[in-house]
Amino acid sequence: MIFNLKNEDGYVYAYIEWQVVNEKGLVDDVGKYVHIVNMWVHPDHRNNGCITNFTELIFQHNLTRQCEFVYYNRSKYNGRKSPVFPIYKFLKKTRYRGVL
């Protein structure tokens, strides 16, 4: 899935690509993992809560109701995968204040 955020003029200033996968990393609609494949935020919008907005959009989606873990690609470290986070730790890390 791809979500994007637009400003009042209709220009995209952030996007995120994610998928639900199984233990082997294969796309599976009933998988227990959320894999964040790619994310981009324009430098002018980096401190306005984009990650919190994306977190809300992802975890309110029907496909993520059964998911228990989250991981993502780390571009800073040559595309290595992040540690696997339980959803509650990931939500705490992104300062998500909503209810799942």
N, C-alpha and C positions, 0 to 999 in steps of 0.2 A: 504494500500500500504506500502511497505517497500523499502526504499532507503538505500544504503550503500556507503561509501567512502573507496577506497582502495589505498594503497601506491604503489610505483613502482614495488614492489615484488608480488603484488596481494593479500596482506593481508588486511583484513577489519580493519580499525582503528576507524570507526564510523558508526552507523546505526540509522535510525529513522523509527518508525512505526506510520502511521497516517491514518485517515479515514474521509470521509465526512459524516456528520450526520445531522438529522433534529432537531427541537426544543426539542424533547423528548429524544434525544441522541441515536436514532436508526439509523443504517446505511442507508443512502439514497443518491443515486447518484445526486439528485437535491437539496440536503440540503443546508442550508445557513451557516453551521458551519464546521470548520476544527478542529477535535479532534486529538491532538498529544498524542498517547497512550503511547509510550515508546521511549526513546532516550538514546544512550550510546556513549560516546567518550572516547577513550583511554587517560589516563592521560598525555602521552607525546604529544598529539595533541590537547589539550584543548584550546590553544590560537592561533590557525592558521586559524580561520574563518570557522570552520565546521558548526556552526549554520547558518551563512550567506549563505553558500553553500546549506544547506538543505532548507532554506527559499526560495531560488531561484528555487530549484527543485520542491518544493511543489506548489508554486504559478505560475509556468509555465505549470503545468499539466492541462489537459483539464477539469478534474472533479472540479477544484477549481475556475473556471471562474465566477461562480455565488455566491461564498461564500462571506460572509460579516464579519464573526466573527471567532476568534480562541480561543481555550482553551486547556489546557494540564493537565496531572496528575502531582502532586507535591510529589515526593517520599520522600523529606525531611520532609514533613508534613503528613506522613502516607497515602499517595495516595490520599489526598484530591484534588479536582479540583481547578484549578487556577481561578481567575476572568475571565470573558469573555471579551476579547479585540476586539475592532474593528480592521480590518485588517491593516488600516493605522497606528494605534498605535503599533501593534505588529511588523510591518516592521520597524518602527522607533526604537523600543526597541532592535531589532536584528541588527540594523545598515545596513539594506539592502539598496543598492544604485541603484538598477535596476529599470526598468519600468515594470509595470504590463499591 
